[in-house]
Structures are given as C-alpha cells and as structure tokens.
C-alpha cells in the first residue's frame, strides 16, 4: 500500500489517533489542544476525509501505518484507535508490538463480527451498490451518537454527517469487507505488555455496558474511562472530559 497521509502537530511523546468508519481525523478536532504536551499524529484512512482510495484490509492498514511512521522517523508511539481504528490498532499491536509504548481503544472492542454483524455489513454493501452511499450517514448517525446527543445537539450531528459525506463509496464497501474479515483479537488485550486504556461512552448503542464489562474483564489492570453522556463518539460528545481522562492515561506512560 501507499503510505498513509498523516498530519503531525505539537511536540512530546508521539500519540497516534486512528479514526473510525466512515469518518476522518476531523473527529479529533477537540483533541488538538493536547499538542501543547504531546506530538499528535492523525492518519487519514484511504478513501475517507478526502484521501485517495486504494484497496485495503485491516492488516494492510496496520502495516501501512507502521511503514509511514517509520518513514517519518518515528519508532515508538502510544496508539489510540476509535472503533474501526481500534481494529487497526489491534492488528498493529499483533504485528508491530515493538513500536508501541501504550495502547488505547476508544469505543472499540477486540471481538470478531457475529454472523448478524456480517450480514448487516453485506446489506449495507448491497444497498450502496443499488442506490449509492448517500444513505450511509443517516444510518450511522443513529448508531454513533447517544439519543440525547441527536435530539439536543444538531450542530454536532451536522458536523459528523459532513465528515461522513467525505467517504467514497469504494472506501465504505472496502471497510465493511475488511471489518467483516478481521479475526478475534481478545487474547491480545490479555497478553499485551504495554499500558492499556479503555475509553467508552456509557450510552454507546453498539458497545453496550455489558460488552464494556466483558472487555474490561479481559484486562482488569487497564485504565478505564466511561463517560456518562456519550455514545460511540466520546471525543466529540464530551471533549473536555475525554481529554482529561486521556491526559491522565497518557501522562502515566513512561
Ligand atoms: C466504526 O464506527 O468504526 C464502525 O461502526 C465499527 C464497526 O462497524 O464495527
């Protein structure tokens, strides 16, 4: 794969933020203030956020990230992945563990798709082939935000919708196929050697409180943050609180 486009700002310990599906680094807008303390690296996944698309799997994205960071002279990072970005981060941890000094999942999980999950992905792919990708942002808005966010914060919802509209149809289809094919990586959360942070929203409709509990049980020593008024997008729904807990986690890593 070609190198990923990666924006770097600030200086200090390098921290990589991988966005989820079908989003872009714009979801991390409120985290840019951490650049006073850390070097922040924001990759853009192919075909999202205005980047060119080329075919990928979760593993080729992880490898492209490792190669791109190395080409920038960066050999060790704290890696954070949001949702699909978390799946890429887990693959990175399986394949390039020596490049990691810390690891975090943001509204993400280590499990493979269930059969219902896989068939939901196939349905989205079929529908895009029939009618194009315009409906995707409407479907995803309902999934990613807490119901209260949707009813009370139309500006934030519009912002997320505009971000999703930048994803190309090929990239949406490819992401669904890539996510569907990924393996279970829960054993990694158990055996990883570096500090692990788990950042959830209490009102996440896809990673429910019960699933969050299962993930935390895999790694009882993890730094755990559950923001009460967030769904799947804690970095946008409660940015101040998210940044405070993130800073707490990052500053604990040597
Ligand atoms: C994401 O938010 O990145 C995706 O919804 C994750 C998924 O579909 O599993």
Boltz pocket constraint, residues with backbone or C-beta under 6 A from the ligand:
constraints:
  - pocket:
      binder: B
      contacts: [[A, 19], [A, 20], [A, 21], [A, 22], [A, 82], [A, 83], [A, 84], [A, 85], [A, 179]]
      max_distance: 6.0
